[in-house]
């Protein structure tokens, strides 16, 4: 079960080592020997899938306003790196296509979180799935995950063959039924809500359990020894593939 994914996955591209959801982050992950990355994809006002976490621009760029109301041309002018450090000044907001190209060039497996703006759940799920199908054509596909059931449903309808993961904070009662209904192959939940019972339930159902966000090397090692399939981490500088 655990061999379906890299055991270690860099959170939001490069974890704490680079501005989140940027190509610089993907390069950082590769530089630290990571084989798997996670990043967030949302739609611009023009309907283009781009990498960003928040529905607004202020926290991670020098722009202002809602992502869903910002054109591709405006997004292309933004600086998404200076907030993290002067060495990243001018780092752009990448498109999903940019990120896919970098992942394939760097040999990175990707967990693509479908991150819809409010009111755009179905459209985001559909467009991200179609783009992923085309961008990874002929290559092992990325894993699509989302907190949004509507987005996952739309992704499944658009491209049934793409692997999907159910993303939650705390697994609700009936999580396995939701996974089965959406044909999700993995469960992603917060480290805070991990329990041996949850792991036993997931393993019995042959559903890999992936945990976010694990930043302590000893904790990561213990979880992986217990049978957790993978951990998402910001500390790619501290947690390496040498984790026992």
C-alpha positions in Angstrom: 0.0 0.0 0.0 2.7 2.5 1.0 4.7 2.2 -2.2 2.1 4.2 -4.3 3.6 7.5 -3.2 6.9 9.0 -2.2 7.2 8.7 1.6 8.2 12.4 1.9 6.4 15.2 0.1 7.5 18.8 0.1 4.6 21.0 1.2 3.5 23.8 -1.2 6.5 23.1 -3.5 9.5 23.8 -1.4 8.3 23.9 2.2 10.0 26.5 4.3 13.0 26.8 2.0 11.4 28.9 -0.7 8.3 31.0 -1.4 5.3 28.7 -1.5 3.7 27.5 -4.7 6.6 28.8 -6.9 9.0 27.2 -9.3 11.8 28.2 -6.9 10.1 25.9 -4.4 10.1 23.0 -6.9 13.8 23.5 -7.5 14.5 23.6 -3.8 12.6 20.3 -3.3 14.7 18.7 -6.0 17.9 20.2 -4.6 17.2 18.6 -1.2 16.6 15.2 -2.8 12.8 15.1 -2.7 10.9 13.0 -5.2 7.4 14.3 -4.3 5.9 17.8 -4.0 2.5 19.2 -3.2 1.0 22.4 -4.5 -2.3 24.3 -4.7 -4.1 25.2 -7.9 -6.8 27.9 -8.3 -8.4 29.6 -11.3 -7.6 33.1 -12.4 -10.3 35.5 -13.7 -9.5 34.2 -17.2 -10.0 30.6 -16.0 -6.3 29.7 -16.1 -5.1 27.2 -13.5 -2.4 28.9 -11.4 -0.4 28.0 -8.3 -1.6 29.9 -5.2 -3.0 29.0 -1.8 -5.1 31.9 -0.7 -8.2 33.3 -2.4 -6.6 36.7 -2.1 -3.2 38.0 -3.3 -1.9 40.0 -0.3 -0.1 37.3 1.8 2.1 35.8 -0.9 2.4 38.4 -3.6 2.7 42.2 -4.0 -0.8 42.3 -5.5 -4.1 43.1 -4.0 -7.6 41.6 -4.5 -9.2 38.3 -5.2 -7.4 35.7 -7.4 -10.7 34.9 -9.1 -11.0 38.6 -10.1 -7.4 39.0 -11.4 -6.5 38.5 -15.0 -3.6 36.5 -16.3 -1.9 39.6 -17.5 -2.1 41.2 -14.0 -0.9 38.0 -12.3 2.1 37.8 -14.7 3.3 41.2 -13.4 3.2 40.1 -9.7 6.2 39.3 -7.4 5.5 36.1 -5.5 8.9 35.8 -3.9 10.1 39.0 -2.2 7.9 38.3 0.9 10.0 35.2 1.6 13.4 36.8 0.9 15.3 39.2 -1.2 16.9 36.4 -3.2 13.5 35.5 -4.5 12.5 38.9 -5.7 10.6 38.8 -9.0 9.6 35.1 -8.6 6.4 34.9 -10.7 3.1 33.3 -9.9 3.4 30.1 -12.0 0.7 28.6 -14.1 -0.2 25.0 -13.6 1.5 24.4 -17.0 4.7 26.0 -15.8 4.7 23.8 -12.7 4.0 20.6 -14.6 6.8 21.3 -17.0 9.2 21.8 -14.0 8.0 18.7 -12.3 8.6 16.6 -15.3 12.0 18.1 -16.0 13.1 17.6 -12.4 11.6 14.1 -12.0 9.1 15.2 -9.3 5.9 13.3 -8.5 3.1 15.8 -7.8 0.1 16.0 -5.5 -2.0 18.7 -7.0 -4.4 20.2 -4.5 -7.5 21.6 -6.2 -8.0 24.8 -4.3 -11.2 26.5 -5.7 -12.2 30.0 -4.9 -15.7 30.2 -3.4 -18.3 29.6 -6.1 -15.8 28.0 -8.5 -15.6 24.5 -7.1 -16.9 22.5 -10.0 -15.1 24.6 -12.7 -11.8 24.4 -10.9 -12.1 20.6 -10.4 -13.0 20.1 -14.1 -10.3 22.4 -15.5 -7.5 21.1 -13.2 -8.3 17.5 -14.1 -8.4 18.2 -17.9 -5.1 20.2 -17.6 -3.4 17.4 -15.6 -4.5 14.8 -18.2 -3.0 16.9 -21.0 0.1 18.1 -19.2 1.2 14.6 -18.0 0.1 12.9 -21.2 2.1 9.7 -21.6 3.6 10.0 -18.1 2.5 8.7 -14.7 -0.2 11.2 -13.7 -0.2 13.4 -10.6 -2.5 12.7 -7.7 -5.4 15.2 -7.4 -6.7 16.0 -3.9 -9.1 18.6 -2.5 -11.2 19.5 0.6 -14.0 20.3 -1.8 -16.3 17.3 -2.6 -17.8 19.3 -5.4 -14.3 19.8 -7.0 -13.4 16.2 -6.6 -16.7 15.1 -8.1 -16.2 17.4 -11.1 -12.6 16.2 -11.5 -13.8 12.6 -11.5 -16.5 13.3 -14.1 -14.0 15.1 -16.4 -11.2 12.6 -16.2 -12.2 9.4 -14.4 -8.8 7.8 -14.7 -6.8 10.3 -12.8 -6.0 9.3 -9.2 -7.7 11.3 -6.5 -7.3 11.8 -2.7 -9.8 12.9 -0.1 -8.4 15.8 1.8 -9.7 16.6 5.3 -8.6 18.1 8.6 -10.2 15.5 10.9 -11.6 12.4 9.2 -15.4 12.6 9.6 -17.5 9.6 10.3 -18.2 7.9 7.0 -14.9 9.0 5.4 -14.4 5.6 3.9 -17.8 5.7 2.2 -16.9 9.1 0.8 -13.7 7.8 -0.6 -15.5 4.8 -2.2 -18.2 7.1 -3.7 -15.6 9.4 -5.2 -13.2 6.6 -6.1 -10.4 8.2 -4.1 -7.4 6.1 -3.6 -5.9 7.9 -0.6 -6.9 9.8 2.6 -5.0 13.0 3.5 -5.6 14.4 7.0 -4.0 16.6 9.6 -1.2 15.1 11.8 -3.2 16.4 14.8 -6.0 13.9 14.1 -3.8 10.9 13.5 -4.6 7.8 15.6 -3.5 4.2 15.4 -7.2 3.3 15.0 -7.5 5.6 11.9 -4.4 4.0 10.5 -5.8 0.5 11.1 -9.1 1.4 9.4 -7.2 2.9 6.4 -4.9 -0.1 6.1 -7.8 -2.6 6.3 -9.5 -0.7 3.4 -6.2 -0.5 1.4 -6.5 3.3 1.5 -3.0 4.9 2.0 -3.0 7.5 4.8 -1.0 10.7 4.1 -0.5 13.2 7.0 0.2 17.0 6.9 2.2 18.9 8.1 4.9 17.0 9.8 8.1 19.0 10.6 9.8 17.0 13.3 12.2 14.4 12.0 11.6 12.0 14.8 7.9 12.3 14.5 8.1 11.7 10.7 10.3 8.6 11.2 7.9 7.1 13.8 4.8 7.7 11.7 6.4 6.1 8.6 7.5 3.1 10.7 3.9 2.7 11.9 2.7 2.4 8.3 1.7 6.0 7.3 2.1 6.1 3.6 3.6 9.6 3.4 4.1 12.8 5.3 3.9 16.4 3.9 6.6 18.6 5.4 7.8 22.2 5.4 11.3 21.2 6.7 12.8 19.6 3.7 16.1 20.6 5.1 15.6 18.5 8.3 13.7 15.5 7.0 15.4 13.4 4.3 15.0 10.1 2.5 17.4 8.7 5.2 14.5 8.7 7.6 14.5 5.1 8.9 
